Amino acid sequence: MDREWGSKPGSGGAATSQNEAIDRRERLRRLAMETIDLAKDPYFMRNHLGSYECKLCLTLHNNEGNYLAHTQGKRHQTNLAKRAAREAKDAPAQPQPNKRKVGPRKSVKIGRPGYTVTKQYDPDTKQHSFLFEIEYQEIEDNSKPRHRFMASYEQKIQAWDKNFQYLLFAADPYETIGFKIPSTEIDKSTDKFFSYWDPDKKSYVMQLYFKPRPPEANRQPAAPGTVPNGTEGPPGAPPRPPPHPQAPPPPPPHAPMGMPHRIPPPPMNGFQPPPPPPPIANGPPRSIPPPPPSAGAMANFTPGAPPPRPPMQGFPGPQQ
């Protein structure tokens, strides 16, 4: 017999609203266990009884899954929205800083400007100076050229050198130009360092003086025909004369006349002969005593005597 209502025979009964709520909470609990970290939840707390509490909603839960299912429910979400609205209302309004984004200005360059560089020297103060005159005939309206000093380490076009620096000039729509100048300290006094822009002639003038270098007190003058680093003189200079040979040292004051200076013989096989006796004034020189006898190979050596000749070897003569 077919039924017009209810479930079919052999199948499960129709789920009630209570069963649907239980199933929904179980699915939410499983999802929350996979995605939510309870260590970062400020409202999760475990009490002394071993159960879990929600500090926001003041509810008790038997396990972590029950608490996670509660966090996905309507009550917890409503309390979170109320707490956020109350904190936003109580917090004082802070003005946001107005940040202007200034990007690089893009303009079409028309080339390099014309310029004139004049080198000057003041004999009174012994200072070197430069005078730059740059022509900006096509400069934009209500704009003024700018200059900047740049160290050799900042640029990437040439190999860096600590003895030089660069002076840059820029004005739109011209390209930036730079001049390589010595890295000596610049005199920033008013009458020595100045720049002027003439809007009628559209010419930018700049003058700078370098401070004089202090004299080196301990520097010794270089020998003639040489440069300060000790190398040979410049090409074309006459060669330096060879040094004079040194004379032998004079004899001792009490040495007899006509006797050459005696040089002791070099040591042989580790044996050092005794030194010669000192000369005696107005008398003949003393003879050198023979060395003491020893068991070495030079035991019978006498200074000044010829070495012994080995015995003759040959056929024996007739017997007498």
Secondary structure, DSSP 8 states (H G I E B T S, - for coil): ---SSS--TTS-----HHHHHHHHHHHHHHHHHHH--GGG-TTEEE-TTS-EEETTTTEEESSHHHHHHHHTSHHHHHHHHHHHHHHHHHS----------------------EEEEEEEEETTTTEEEEEEEEE-TT--TT---EEEEEETTT-SSS---TTEEEEEEE-TTS--EEEEEE---EE--TTTSEEEEETTTTEEEEEEEE------TT-----TTB-TTS-B--TT----------------TT--TT---------BTTB---------TTS-----------SSTTTT--TTS--------S------
